[in-house]
Amino acid sequence: MATRNEGYRSQRLQKRRSQRLQSWQAVVLYALAAGVAFCAVLGAVYLSPYFIHGKEVPENPNYLAYVTVGVGESQRQAVAGLLVHDESTATRTFFSVPRSYLFTAERGEYVMGEDAIVSADASDYIERLVGVPVDYVLDLSYADLAALAGGSGLYVRLPRPVTVGPEGSSRTFEGDFTLGRDDIAAVLSASGGSGPDEALLQQAVLEAAFKAAALQSPEKREAALSDLTERTEGLSPDEARRILEDLVGGRIGVERLPSRGVVSQGQFAYRPDPEQILARITRRSPRYDAPYTVVVENGTGEAGIGQLVAERLAVLDIDLPPVRNAASFDYRETQILAGADALGVAQDVRAILGRGVVLSGQELAKDMVVVIVGRDLKAKDLQ
């Protein structure tokens, strides 16, 4: 009988221990569940801005700024350009606008650059051209530009002679020459002569002015920047300062707004080059939102080949993330893997590269293409 009672007590004790263990396990599971839910909420709050449509979207510090010089100044023609700040490549490029550049107005009619840049809708013409909003608009006077340049003159270099000014009082510039600071406005606002001459001189003088500003002593440059920042309208001091520092920081290149020169009915004009505008300006904008993503992978191990491919593909309306290495360097033939909705883009890639086989990328997002560069693509074919 005693043995029977002892067995009963032992079973009850084991049962209680088992129930207590199950209770603790339940508490731990509930706590883990609450922790997982809390982390999910935090992830949704803090990580959701970085993921849109399944693609990581990093913060984009780039910007586009439309800069004019001399608008509204009596008896002077203004000049203008689009400053492109590209943080990923550490480049700053000022694309000057030739007066003979052909813009398109809202209703489709053509407007020459000399009229467009002084219009109240000047930034709208630029935005319509590049297909993305302009982030900032900065207006300077010719006196502002001269103050930034400082010194007694600008050292200007021309690759060929140019002639500007009205017939009968034209002026020819050639080679290397020094332009007095007081002459900057007169030369930049000069009109007449051929369109290419005007555009080339404008580009050379602006480049010389920005370089002269960069070569000033830090104290003089800082004084000019501070004075102009305080007087700039329409921008915050930080915004104005950022743009001005890019202009005179010594790391800026000056080029003509992408275009091709044509002669129609005896009149010269620059027609926009849409592919180069997309490749060199539009995709640098933080507002650029491409409908497709093309990822380039180096499948050969040859240094730089993937970047050359990416540069060739930059003319397409696509997002181009940084080039990465493929899983191996043994690809003999270039492979172009296409998501369900991206076959047309993959075929465009194939046409541009002139190499590769288009394959179905079933595991890819529907709007994605992956280009694995093989040994059939050579650097000389891409340059």
Contacts in CASP RR format, 6 or more apart in sequence:
PFRMAT RR
TARGET T0000
AUTHOR 0000-0000-0000
METHOD contacts of the structure
MODEL  1
MATRNEGYRSQRLQKRRSQRLQSWQAVVLYALAAGVAFCAVLGAVYLSPY
FIHGKEVPENPNYLAYVTVGVGESQRQAVAGLLVHDESTATRTFFSVPRS
YLFTAERGEYVMGEDAIVSADASDYIERLVGVPVDYVLDLSYADLAALAG
GSGLYVRLPRPVTVGPEGSSRTFEGDFTLGRDDIAAVLSASGGSGPDEAL
LQQAVLEAAFKAAALQSPEKREAALSDLTERTEGLSPDEARRILEDLVGG
RIGVERLPSRGVVSQGQFAYRPDPEQILARITRRSPRYDAPYTVVVENGT
GEAGIGQLVAERLAVLDIDLPPVRNAASFDYRETQILAGADALGVAQDVR
AILGRGVVLSGQELAKDMVVVIVGRDLKAKDLQ
49 57 0 8 1.000
50 56 0 8 1.000
50 57 0 8 1.000
50 58 0 8 1.000
51 57 0 8 1.000
53 365 0 8 1.000
53 367 0 8 1.000
54 365 0 8 1.000
55 293 0 8 1.000
55 319 0 8 1.000
55 365 0 8 1.000
60 87 0 8 1.000
60 286 0 8 1.000
61 85 0 8 1.000
61 87 0 8 1.000
61 286 0 8 1.000
62 84 0 8 1.000
62 85 0 8 1.000
62 86 0 8 1.000
62 87 0 8 1.000
62 88 0 8 1.000
62 284 0 8 1.000
62 285 0 8 1.000
62 286 0 8 1.000
63 85 0 8 1.000
63 135 0 8 1.000
63 136 0 8 1.000
63 285 0 8 1.000
63 286 0 8 1.000
64 82 0 8 1.000
64 83 0 8 1.000
64 84 0 8 1.000
64 85 0 8 1.000
64 130 0 8 1.000
64 132 0 8 1.000
64 133 0 8 1.000
64 134 0 8 1.000
64 135 0 8 1.000
64 136 0 8 1.000
64 281 0 8 1.000
64 284 0 8 1.000
64 285 0 8 1.000
65 82 0 8 1.000
65 83 0 8 1.000
65 85 0 8 1.000
65 134 0 8 1.000
65 135 0 8 1.000
65 136 0 8 1.000
65 137 0 8 1.000
65 138 0 8 1.000
65 243 0 8 1.000
65 246 0 8 1.000
66 80 0 8 1.000
66 81 0 8 1.000
66 82 0 8 1.000
66 83 0 8 1.000
66 122 0 8 1.000
66 123 0 8 1.000
66 126 0 8 1.000
66 134 0 8 1.000
66 136 0 8 1.000
66 137 0 8 1.000
66 138 0 8 1.000
67 80 0 8 1.000
67 81 0 8 1.000
67 82 0 8 1.000
67 83 0 8 1.000
67 94 0 8 1.000
67 137 0 8 1.000
67 138 0 8 1.000
67 139 0 8 1.000
67 140 0 8 1.000
67 243 0 8 1.000
67 247 0 8 1.000
68 78 0 8 1.000
68 79 0 8 1.000
68 80 0 8 1.000
68 81 0 8 1.000
68 117 0 8 1.000
68 122 0 8 1.000
68 137 0 8 1.000
68 138 0 8 1.000
68 139 0 8 1.000
68 140 0 8 1.000
69 78 0 8 1.000
69 79 0 8 1.000
69 80 0 8 1.000
69 140 0 8 1.000
69 141 0 8 1.000
69 142 0 8 1.000
69 144 0 8 1.000
69 145 0 8 1.000
69 188 0 8 1.000
70 76 0 8 1.000
70 78 0 8 1.000
70 79 0 8 1.000
70 139 0 8 1.000
70 140 0 8 1.000
70 141 0 8 1.000
70 142 0 8 1.000
70 185 0 8 1.000
70 189 0 8 1.000
71 78 0 8 1.000
71 80 0 8 1.000
71 117 0 8 1.000
71 118 0 8 1.000
71 139 0 8 1.000
72 78 0 8 1.000
72 118 0 8 1.000
73 141 0 8 1.000
73 142 0 8 1.000
73 185 0 8 1.000
73 189 0 8 1.000
76 142 0 8 1.000
76 185 0 8 1.000
76 189 0 8 1.000
77 99 0 8 1.000
77 114 0 8 1.000
77 189 0 8 1.000
77 190 0 8 1.000
77 191 0 8 1.000
78 117 0 8 1.000
78 118 0 8 1.000
78 189 0 8 1.000
79 96 0 8 1.000
79 97 0 8 1.000
79 117 0 8 1.000
79 188 0 8 1.000
79 189 0 8 1.000
79 202 0 8 1.000
79 206 0 8 1.000
80 96 0 8 1.000
80 97 0 8 1.000
80 117 0 8 1.000
80 122 0 8 1.000
81 94 0 8 1.000
81 95 0 8 1.000
81 96 0 8 1.000
81 97 0 8 1.000
81 257 0 8 1.000
82 94 0 8 1.000
82 95 0 8 1.000
82 97 0 8 1.000
82 126 0 8 1.000
82 130 0 8 1.000
82 134 0 8 1.000
82 257 0 8 1.000
82 281 0 8 1.000
83 92 0 8 1.000
83 93 0 8 1.000
83 94 0 8 1.000
83 95 0 8 1.000
83 243 0 8 1.000
83 246 0 8 1.000
83 247 0 8 1.000
83 252 0 8 1.000
84 91 0 8 1.000
84 92 0 8 1.000
84 93 0 8 1.000
84 94 0 8 1.000
84 95 0 8 1.000
84 280 0 8 1.000
84 281 0 8 1.000
84 284 0 8 1.000
85 92 0 8 1.000
85 246 0 8 1.000
85 284 0 8 1.000
86 92 0 8 1.000
86 93 0 8 1.000
86 284 0 8 1.000
88 322 0 8 1.000
90 251 0 8 1.000
91 251 0 8 1.000
91 253 0 8 1.000
92 246 0 8 1.000
92 247 0 8 1.000
92 249 0 8 1.000
92 251 0 8 1.000
92 252 0 8 1.000
92 253 0 8 1.000
93 252 0 8 1.000
93 253 0 8 1.000
93 254 0 8 1.000
93 255 0 8 1.000
93 280 0 8 1.000
94 206 0 8 1.000
94 210 0 8 1.000
94 247 0 8 1.000
94 252 0 8 1.000
94 253 0 8 1.000
94 254 0 8 1.000
94 255 0 8 1.000
95 255 0 8 1.000
95 256 0 8 1.000
95 257 0 8 1.000
95 258 0 8 1.000
95 281 0 8 1.000
96 199 0 8 1.000
96 202 0 8 1.000
96 203 0 8 1.000
96 206 0 8 1.000
96 254 0 8 1.000
96 255 0 8 1.000
96 256 0 8 1.000
96 257 0 8 1.000
97 113 0 8 1.000
97 116 0 8 1.000
97 117 0 8 1.000
97 257 0 8 1.000
98 113 0 8 1.000
98 195 0 8 1.000
98 198 0 8 1.000
98 199 0 8 1.000
98 202 0 8 1.000
98 256 0 8 1.000
98 257 0 8 1.000
98 259 0 8 1.000
98 270 0 8 1.000
99 112 0 8 1.000
99 113 0 8 1.000
99 114 0 8 1.000
99 117 0 8 1.000
99 191 0 8 1.000
99 195 0 8 1.000
99 198 0 8 1.000
99 199 0 8 1.000
100 112 0 8 1.000
100 113 0 8 1.000
100 114 0 8 1.000
100 195 0 8 1.000
100 198 0 8 1.000
100 199 0 8 1.000
100 268 0 8 1.000
100 269 0 8 1.000
100 270 0 8 1.000
101 112 0 8 1.000
101 113 0 8 1.000
101 116 0 8 1.000
101 257 0 8 1.000
101 259 0 8 1.000
101 269 0 8 1.000
101 270 0 8 1.000
101 272 0 8 1.000
102 110 0 8 1.000
102 111 0 8 1.000
102 112 0 8 1.000
102 113 0 8 1.000
102 269 0 8 1.000
102 270 0 8 1.000
102 271 0 8 1.000
102 272 0 8 1.000
103 110 0 8 1.000
103 111 0 8 1.000
103 112 0 8 1.000
103 113 0 8 1.000
103 116 0 8 1.000
103 125 0 8 1.000
103 128 0 8 1.000
103 129 0 8 1.000
104 110 0 8 1.000
104 111 0 8 1.000
104 125 0 8 1.000
104 128 0 8 1.000
104 129 0 8 1.000
105 111 0 8 1.000
105 125 0 8 1.000
106 124 0 8 1.000
106 128 0 8 1.000
111 119 0 8 1.000
111 125 0 8 1.000
112 269 0 8 1.000
113 125 0 8 1.000
114 191 0 8 1.000
116 122 0 8 1.000
116 125 0 8 1.000
117 125 0 8 1.000
119 125 0 8 1.000
123 134 0 8 1.000
123 137 0 8 1.000
126 134 0 8 1.000
127 133 0 8 1.000
127 134 0 8 1.000
129 272 0 8 1.000
129 277 0 8 1.000
130 277 0 8 1.000
130 281 0 8 1.000
130 282 0 8 1.000
130 285 0 8 1.000
131 282 0 8 1.000
132 282 0 8 1.000
132 285 0 8 1.000
132 287 0 8 1.000
132 288 0 8 1.000
133 285 0 8 1.000
133 287 0 8 1.000
135 285 0 8 1.000
135 286 0 8 1.000
135 287 0 8 1.000
136 235 0 8 1.000
136 239 0 8 1.000
136 243 0 8 1.000
137 234 0 8 1.000
137 235 0 8 1.000
138 232 0 8 1.000
138 235 0 8 1.000
138 240 0 8 1.000
138 243 0 8 1.000
138 244 0 8 1.000
139 233 0 8 1.000
140 228 0 8 1.000
142 184 0 8 1.000
142 185 0 8 1.000
142 188 0 8 1.000
142 189 0 8 1.000
143 185 0 8 1.000
144 228 0 8 1.000
145 184 0 8 1.000
145 209 0 8 1.000
146 181 0 8 1.000
146 182 0 8 1.000
146 184 0 8 1.000
146 185 0 8 1.000
146 209 0 8 1.000
147 224 0 8 1.000
147 227 0 8 1.000
147 228 0 8 1.000
148 209 0 8 1.000
148 213 0 8 1.000
148 221 0 8 1.000
148 224 0 8 1.000
148 225 0 8 1.000
148 228 0 8 1.000
148 244 0 8 1.000
148 247 0 8 1.000
148 248 0 8 1.000
149 181 0 8 1.000
149 184 0 8 1.000
149 208 0 8 1.000
149 209 0 8 1.000
149 210 0 8 1.000
149 212 0 8 1.000
149 213 0 8 1.000
150 181 0 8 1.000
150 212 0 8 1.000
150 213 0 8 1.000
150 216 0 8 1.000
150 220 0 8 1.000
150 224 0 8 1.000
151 181 0 8 1.000
151 212 0 8 1.000
151 216 0 8 1.000
152 180 0 8 1.000
152 181 0 8 1.000
153 178 0 8 1.000
153 179 0 8 1.000
153 180 0 8 1.000
153 181 0 8 1.000
153 212 0 8 1.000
154 178 0 8 1.000
154 179 0 8 1.000
154 180 0 8 1.000
154 181 0 8 1.000
154 184 0 8 1.000
154 205 0 8 1.000
154 208 0 8 1.000
154 209 0 8 1.000
154 212 0 8 1.000
155 176 0 8 1.000
155 178 0 8 1.000
155 208 0 8 1.000
155 211 0 8 1.000
155 212 0 8 1.000
156 173 0 8 1.000
156 176 0 8 1.000
156 177 0 8 1.000
156 178 0 8 1.000
156 179 0 8 1.000
156 204 0 8 1.000
156 205 0 8 1.000
156 208 0 8 1.000
157 175 0 8 1.000
157 176 0 8 1.000
157 204 0 8 1.000
157 208 0 8 1.000
158 173 0 8 1.000
158 174 0 8 1.000
158 175 0 8 1.000
158 176 0 8 1.000
158 177 0 8 1.000
158 200 0 8 1.000
158 201 0 8 1.000
158 204 0 8 1.000
159 200 0 8 1.000
160 174 0 8 1.000
160 200 0 8 1.000
161 172 0 8 1.000
161 173 0 8 1.000
161 174 0 8 1.000
161 175 0 8 1.000
162 172 0 8 1.000
162 173 0 8 1.000
162 174 0 8 1.000
162 197 0 8 1.000
162 198 0 8 1.000
162 200 0 8 1.000
162 201 0 8 1.000
163 170 0 8 1.000
163 171 0 8 1.000
163 172 0 8 1.000
163 173 0 8 1.000
163 193 0 8 1.000
163 194 0 8 1.000
163 197 0 8 1.000
164 170 0 8 1.000
164 171 0 8 1.000
164 173 0 8 1.000
164 187 0 8 1.000
164 190 0 8 1.000
164 191 0 8 1.000
164 192 0 8 1.000
164 193 0 8 1.000
164 197 0 8 1.000
164 198 0 8 1.000
164 201 0 8 1.000
165 171 0 8 1.000
165 190 0 8 1.000
165 191 0 8 1.000
165 192 0 8 1.000
165 193 0 8 1.000
166 191 0 8 1.000
166 192 0 8 1.000
167 192 0 8 1.000
167 193 0 8 1.000
170 192 0 8 1.000
170 193 0 8 1.000
171 190 0 8 1.000
173 187 0 8 1.000
173 201 0 8 1.000
179 187 0 8 1.000
179 205 0 8 1.000
179 208 0 8 1.000
184 205 0 8 1.000
184 209 0 8 1.000
187 201 0 8 1.000
187 205 0 8 1.000
188 202 0 8 1.000
188 205 0 8 1.000
188 206 0 8 1.000
190 198 0 8 1.000
190 201 0 8 1.000
191 198 0 8 1.000
192 198 0 8 1.000
194 268 0 8 1.000
195 268 0 8 1.000
195 270 0 8 1.000
196 261 0 8 1.000
196 268 0 8 1.000
199 256 0 8 1.000
199 270 0 8 1.000
203 254 0 8 1.000
203 255 0 8 1.000
203 256 0 8 1.000
206 254 0 8 1.000
207 253 0 8 1.000
207 254 0 8 1.000
210 247 0 8 1.000
210 248 0 8 1.000
210 249 0 8 1.000
210 250 0 8 1.000
210 252 0 8 1.000
210 253 0 8 1.000
210 254 0 8 1.000
211 250 0 8 1.000
213 221 0 8 1.000
213 224 0 8 1.000
213 247 0 8 1.000
213 248 0 8 1.000
213 249 0 8 1.000
213 250 0 8 1.000
214 221 0 8 1.000
214 248 0 8 1.000
214 249 0 8 1.000
214 250 0 8 1.000
216 224 0 8 1.000
221 248 0 8 1.000
225 241 0 8 1.000
225 244 0 8 1.000
225 245 0 8 1.000
225 248 0 8 1.000
228 240 0 8 1.000
228 244 0 8 1.000
229 237 0 8 1.000
229 240 0 8 1.000
229 241 0 8 1.000
229 244 0 8 1.000
230 237 0 8 1.000
232 240 0 8 1.000
235 243 0 8 1.000
246 252 0 8 1.000
256 270 0 8 1.000
257 270 0 8 1.000
257 272 0 8 1.000
257 277 0 8 1.000
258 272 0 8 1.000
258 273 0 8 1.000
258 276 0 8 1.000
258 277 0 8 1.000
258 280 0 8 1.000
258 281 0 8 1.000
259 270 0 8 1.000
259 271 0 8 1.000
259 272 0 8 1.000
259 273 0 8 1.000
260 270 0 8 1.000
260 271 0 8 1.000
260 273 0 8 1.000
261 268 0 8 1.000
261 269 0 8 1.000
261 270 0 8 1.000
261 271 0 8 1.000
262 268 0 8 1.000
262 269 0 8 1.000
262 270 0 8 1.000
262 271 0 8 1.000
263 269 0 8 1.000
275 315 0 8 1.000
276 315 0 8 1.000
278 314 0 8 1.000
278 315 0 8 1.000
278 316 0 8 1.000
278 317 0 8 1.000
279 311 0 8 1.000
279 314 0 8 1.000
279 315 0 8 1.000
280 314 0 8 1.000
282 288 0 8 1.000
283 290 0 8 1.000
283 314 0 8 1.000
283 319 0 8 1.000
283 320 0 8 1.000
288 319 0 8 1.000
290 317 0 8 1.000
290 318 0 8 1.000
290 319 0 8 1.000
291 317 0 8 1.000
291 318 0 8 1.000
291 367 0 8 1.000
292 317 0 8 1.000
292 318 0 8 1.000
292 319 0 8 1.000
292 342 0 8 1.000
292 345 0 8 1.000
292 367 0 8 1.000
292 368 0 8 1.000
292 369 0 8 1.000
293 318 0 8 1.000
293 319 0 8 1.000
293 320 0 8 1.000
293 321 0 8 1.000
293 365 0 8 1.000
293 367 0 8 1.000
293 368 0 8 1.000
293 369 0 8 1.000
294 313 0 8 1.000
294 316 0 8 1.000
294 318 0 8 1.000
294 319 0 8 1.000
294 320 0 8 1.000
294 345 0 8 1.000
294 349 0 8 1.000
294 368 0 8 1.000
294 369 0 8 1.000
294 370 0 8 1.000
294 371 0 8 1.000
295 321 0 8 1.000
295 324 0 8 1.000
295 368 0 8 1.000
295 369 0 8 1.000
295 370 0 8 1.000
295 371 0 8 1.000
296 306 0 8 1.000
296 309 0 8 1.000
296 310 0 8 1.000
296 313 0 8 1.000
296 320 0 8 1.000
296 323 0 8 1.000
296 324 0 8 1.000
296 371 0 8 1.000
296 373 0 8 1.000
297 306 0 8 1.000
297 323 0 8 1.000
297 324 0 8 1.000
297 325 0 8 1.000
297 326 0 8 1.000
297 370 0 8 1.000
297 371 0 8 1.000
297 372 0 8 1.000
297 373 0 8 1.000
298 304 0 8 1.000
298 305 0 8 1.000
298 306 0 8 1.000
298 323 0 8 1.000
298 324 0 8 1.000
298 325 0 8 1.000
298 326 0 8 1.000
298 329 0 8 1.000
298 373 0 8 1.000
299 325 0 8 1.000
299 326 0 8 1.000
299 328 0 8 1.000
299 329 0 8 1.000
299 330 0 8 1.000
299 331 0 8 1.000
299 372 0 8 1.000
299 373 0 8 1.000
299 374 0 8 1.000
300 329 0 8 1.000
300 331 0 8 1.000
300 373 0 8 1.000
300 374 0 8 1.000
300 375 0 8 1.000
300 377 0 8 1.000
301 325 0 8 1.000
301 329 0 8 1.000
302 379 0 8 1.000
304 323 0 8 1.000
304 379 0 8 1.000
305 373 0 8 1.000
305 377 0 8 1.000
305 379 0 8 1.000
305 382 0 8 1.000
306 323 0 8 1.000
306 373 0 8 1.000
307 323 0 8 1.000
308 379 0 8 1.000
308 382 0 8 1.000
308 383 0 8 1.000
309 323 0 8 1.000
309 353 0 8 1.000
309 371 0 8 1.000
309 373 0 8 1.000
309 377 0 8 1.000
309 382 0 8 1.000
310 320 0 8 1.000
310 323 0 8 1.000
311 382 0 8 1.000
312 352 0 8 1.000
312 353 0 8 1.000
312 382 0 8 1.000
313 320 0 8 1.000
313 349 0 8 1.000
313 352 0 8 1.000
313 353 0 8 1.000
313 371 0 8 1.000
314 320 0 8 1.000
315 352 0 8 1.000
316 345 0 8 1.000
316 348 0 8 1.000
316 349 0 8 1.000
316 352 0 8 1.000
318 345 0 8 1.000
318 369 0 8 1.000
326 372 0 8 1.000
326 373 0 8 1.000
331 372 0 8 1.000
331 373 0 8 1.000
331 374 0 8 1.000
331 375 0 8 1.000
332 374 0 8 1.000
332 375 0 8 1.000
332 376 0 8 1.000
333 355 0 8 1.000
333 356 0 8 1.000
333 357 0 8 1.000
333 374 0 8 1.000
333 375 0 8 1.000
333 376 0 8 1.000
334 353 0 8 1.000
334 355 0 8 1.000
334 356 0 8 1.000
334 357 0 8 1.000
334 371 0 8 1.000
334 372 0 8 1.000
334 373 0 8 1.000
334 374 0 8 1.000
334 376 0 8 1.000
334 377 0 8 1.000
335 356 0 8 1.000
335 357 0 8 1.000
335 359 0 8 1.000
335 370 0 8 1.000
335 371 0 8 1.000
335 372 0 8 1.000
335 374 0 8 1.000
336 346 0 8 1.000
336 349 0 8 1.000
336 350 0 8 1.000
336 356 0 8 1.000
336 357 0 8 1.000
336 358 0 8 1.000
336 359 0 8 1.000
336 369 0 8 1.000
336 370 0 8 1.000
336 371 0 8 1.000
336 372 0 8 1.000
337 346 0 8 1.000
337 359 0 8 1.000
337 360 0 8 1.000
337 361 0 8 1.000
337 364 0 8 1.000
337 369 0 8 1.000
337 370 0 8 1.000
337 371 0 8 1.000
337 372 0 8 1.000
338 344 0 8 1.000
338 345 0 8 1.000
338 346 0 8 1.000
338 358 0 8 1.000
338 359 0 8 1.000
338 360 0 8 1.000
338 361 0 8 1.000
338 364 0 8 1.000
338 369 0 8 1.000
339 346 0 8 1.000
339 360 0 8 1.000
339 361 0 8 1.000
339 362 0 8 1.000
339 364 0 8 1.000
339 365 0 8 1.000
339 366 0 8 1.000
339 367 0 8 1.000
339 368 0 8 1.000
339 369 0 8 1.000
340 366 0 8 1.000
341 366 0 8 1.000
341 367 0 8 1.000
342 364 0 8 1.000
342 366 0 8 1.000
342 367 0 8 1.000
342 368 0 8 1.000
342 369 0 8 1.000
343 358 0 8 1.000
345 369 0 8 1.000
346 358 0 8 1.000
346 369 0 8 1.000
347 358 0 8 1.000
349 369 0 8 1.000
349 371 0 8 1.000
350 356 0 8 1.000
350 358 0 8 1.000
353 371 0 8 1.000
353 377 0 8 1.000
353 382 0 8 1.000
355 376 0 8 1.000
355 377 0 8 1.000
355 381 0 8 1.000
356 374 0 8 1.000
356 376 0 8 1.000
356 377 0 8 1.000
361 370 0 8 1.000
364 370 0 8 1.000
END
